[in-house]
Amino acid sequence: MLVSATFALTLNRDDRDREYAYTTGAEQALSTAKQLNWTVASMRNDWITVF
């Protein structure tokens, strides 16, 4: 579905302080996001900007 979207956003749930970090197993999704030039929002680094 995201491949056909005009704006693709992937949430990187990488904040161990706020919740469990779901980084294990997310490598493929993040790799695909990088290849397709999707926007990746990091819970750890972008939390204040997003919310």
Summary of the structure (lengths in Angstrom):
residues: 51
radius of gyration: 11.4
end to end distance: 24.4
largest distance: 33.7
contacts: 103
relative contact order: 0.27
helix: 39%
strand: 16%
